[in-house]
Amino acid sequence: MARPPAGLCDSCIHQRIVRNTRGSSFSLCERSRTDPAYPRYPRLPVTGCRGHEPRPQR
């Protein structure tokens, strides 16, 4: 099953998808490791984030 869109997080270099043993996936904000102002698992979809940094185009 596909995960729901995460909004801005889906295009951010700080996003990491975390999967559990039951098959669920979660959008983890890596910025939360160094800055407590960012939630580890933000409420989705994220529509605004001052720390958003677009991933480079491939």
Backbone as JSON Lines, residues from 0, in Angstrom:
{"i":0,"aa":"M","n":[0.84,-1.18,0.0],"ca":[0.0,0.0,0.0],"c":[0.89,1.24,0.0]}
{"i":1,"aa":"A","n":[0.55,2.23,-0.8],"ca":[1.31,3.48,-0.9],"c":[1.02,4.35,0.32]}
{"i":2,"aa":"R","n":[2.03,5.09,0.75],"ca":[1.83,5.99,1.88],"c":[1.21,7.28,1.39]}
{"i":3,"aa":"P","n":[0.48,7.98,2.25],"ca":[-0.12,9.25,1.84],"c":[0.96,10.31,1.62]}
{"i":4,"aa":"P","n":[0.69,11.32,0.79],"ca":[1.68,12.37,0.55],"c":[2.03,13.11,1.85]}
{"i":5,"aa":"A","n":[3.3,13.46,1.98],"ca":[3.76,14.16,3.18],"c":[3.89,15.66,2.95]}
{"i":6,"aa":"G","n":[3.41,16.15,1.82],"ca":[3.49,17.58,1.53],"c":[4.91,18.02,1.24]}
{"i":7,"aa":"L","n":[5.34,19.12,1.85],"ca":[6.68,19.66,1.6],"c":[7.78,18.66,1.96]}
{"i":8,"aa":"C","n":[7.54,17.83,2.93],"ca":[8.56,16.87,3.35],"c":[9.0,15.97,2.21]}
{"i":9,"aa":"D","n":[8.09,15.64,1.3],"ca":[8.43,14.75,0.19],"c":[9.49,15.33,-0.74]}
{"i":10,"aa":"S","n":[9.71,16.64,-0.68],"ca":[10.73,17.25,-1.54],"c":[11.89,17.83,-0.73]}
{"i":11,"aa":"C","n":[11.98,17.5,0.55],"ca":[12.98,18.09,1.44],"c":[14.15,17.14,1.69]}
{"i":12,"aa":"I","n":[15.37,17.71,1.75],"ca":[16.55,16.89,1.99],"c":[16.59,16.34,3.42]}
{"i":13,"aa":"H","n":[15.79,16.87,4.32],"ca":[15.81,16.43,5.71],"c":[14.83,15.3,6.0]}
{"i":14,"aa":"Q","n":[14.07,14.87,5.0],"ca":[13.1,13.79,5.21],"c":[13.79,12.43,5.08]}
{"i":15,"aa":"R","n":[13.42,11.53,5.98],"ca":[13.82,10.13,5.87],"c":[12.59,9.3,6.15]}
{"i":16,"aa":"I","n":[12.31,8.34,5.29],"ca":[11.16,7.46,5.48],"c":[11.59,6.31,6.4]}
{"i":17,"aa":"V","n":[10.84,6.12,7.47],"ca":[11.12,5.07,8.45],"c":[10.0,4.05,8.34]}
{"i":18,"aa":"R","n":[10.37,2.79,8.21],"ca":[9.38,1.71,8.12],"c":[9.48,0.82,9.35]}
{"i":19,"aa":"N","n":[8.32,0.36,9.83],"ca":[8.35,-0.54,10.98],"c":[8.12,-1.98,10.51]}
{"i":20,"aa":"T","n":[8.16,-2.9,11.42],"ca":[8.05,-4.32,11.07],"c":[6.65,-4.72,10.62]}
{"i":21,"aa":"R","n":[5.67,-3.87,10.89],"ca":[4.3,-4.17,10.47],"c":[3.95,-3.59,9.1]}
{"i":22,"aa":"G","n":[4.93,-2.95,8.45],"ca":[4.7,-2.43,7.11],"c":[4.28,-0.98,7.03]}
{"i":23,"aa":"S","n":[4.13,-0.31,8.16],"ca":[3.79,1.12,8.14],"c":[5.03,1.95,7.86]}
{"i":24,"aa":"S","n":[4.83,3.12,7.26],"ca":[5.96,4.02,7.03],"c":[5.63,5.41,7.57]}
{"i":25,"aa":"F","n":[6.68,6.09,8.03],"ca":[6.54,7.39,8.68],"c":[7.57,8.34,8.11]}
{"i":26,"aa":"S","n":[7.23,9.63,8.04],"ca":[8.14,10.66,7.56],"c":[8.87,11.26,8.76]}
{"i":27,"aa":"L","n":[10.16,11.0,8.85],"ca":[11.0,11.51,9.94],"c":[11.73,12.77,9.47]}
{"i":28,"aa":"C","n":[11.68,13.81,10.28],"ca":[12.42,15.04,9.99],"c":[13.78,14.95,10.67]}
{"i":29,"aa":"E","n":[14.84,14.85,9.86],"ca":[16.2,14.74,10.41],"c":[16.64,16.02,11.11]}
{"i":30,"aa":"R","n":[16.02,17.17,10.79],"ca":[16.35,18.42,11.48],"c":[16.05,18.32,12.97]}
{"i":31,"aa":"S","n":[15.11,17.48,13.33],"ca":[14.72,17.34,14.74],"c":[15.88,16.82,15.6]}
{"i":32,"aa":"R","n":[16.88,16.22,15.0],"ca":[18.03,15.7,15.76],"c":[18.89,16.82,16.33]}
{"i":33,"aa":"T","n":[18.95,17.96,15.62],"ca":[19.81,19.06,16.07],"c":[19.05,20.3,16.51]}
{"i":34,"aa":"D","n":[17.75,20.37,16.17],"ca":[16.95,21.54,16.52],"c":[15.61,21.09,17.08]}
{"i":35,"aa":"P","n":[15.41,21.28,18.38],"ca":[14.15,20.82,19.0],"c":[12.9,21.55,18.53]}
{"i":36,"aa":"A","n":[13.07,22.63,17.75],"ca":[11.92,23.36,17.22],"c":[11.19,22.55,16.14]}
{"i":37,"aa":"Y","n":[11.86,21.54,15.6],"ca":[11.26,20.72,14.54],"c":[10.76,19.4,15.14]}
{"i":38,"aa":"P","n":[9.51,19.06,14.85],"ca":[9.0,17.79,15.38],"c":[9.65,16.6,14.67]}
{"i":39,"aa":"R","n":[9.91,15.55,15.41],"ca":[10.52,14.36,14.83],"c":[9.64,13.77,13.73]}
{"i":40,"aa":"Y","n":[8.36,13.63,14.03],"ca":[7.39,13.13,13.07],"c":[6.29,14.17,12.92]}
{"i":41,"aa":"P","n":[6.43,15.09,11.95],"ca":[5.45,16.18,11.81],"c":[4.08,15.68,11.36]}
{"i":42,"aa":"R","n":[3.04,16.45,11.71],"ca":[1.69,16.13,11.24],"c":[1.64,16.35,9.74]}
{"i":43,"aa":"L","n":[1.1,15.39,9.05],"ca":[1.07,15.44,7.58],"c":[-0.31,15.77,7.07]}
{"i":44,"aa":"P","n":[-0.4,16.39,5.92],"ca":[0.69,16.87,5.08],"c":[1.24,18.2,5.59]}
{"i":45,"aa":"V","n":[2.53,18.39,5.46],"ca":[3.18,19.63,5.86],"c":[3.0,20.63,4.71]}
{"i":46,"aa":"T","n":[2.39,21.78,5.02],"ca":[2.14,22.8,4.0],"c":[3.05,24.0,4.14]}
{"i":47,"aa":"G","n":[3.75,24.11,5.26],"ca":[4.68,25.22,5.47],"c":[5.74,24.82,6.48]}
{"i":48,"aa":"C","n":[7.01,25.13,6.17],"ca":[8.11,24.8,7.08],"c":[9.26,25.75,6.8]}
{"i":49,"aa":"R","n":[9.69,26.46,7.82],"ca":[10.78,27.43,7.63],"c":[12.12,26.74,7.4]}
{"i":50,"aa":"G","n":[12.22,25.46,7.7],"ca":[13.48,24.72,7.5],"c":[13.52,23.88,6.24]}
{"i":51,"aa":"H","n":[12.49,24.01,5.41],"ca":[12.43,23.21,4.18],"c":[13.59,23.55,3.25]}
{"i":52,"aa":"E","n":[14.32,22.52,2.81],"ca":[15.38,22.68,1.82],"c":[15.12,21.67,0.72]}
{"i":53,"aa":"P","n":[14.82,22.15,-0.5],"ca":[14.51,21.24,-1.59],"c":[15.66,20.28,-1.9]}
{"i":54,"aa":"R","n":[15.29,19.05,-2.2],"ca":[16.25,18.05,-2.65],"c":[16.75,18.46,-4.04]}
{"i":55,"aa":"P","n":[18.02,18.23,-4.33],"ca":[18.51,18.53,-5.69],"c":[17.78,17.65,-6.72]}
{"i":56,"aa":"Q","n":[17.52,18.21,-7.88],"ca":[16.86,17.45,-8.95],"c":[17.86,16.43,-9.49]}
{"i":57,"aa":"R","n":[17.33,15.26,-9.82],"ca":[18.2,14.19,-10.34],"c":[18.26,14.25,-11.83]}
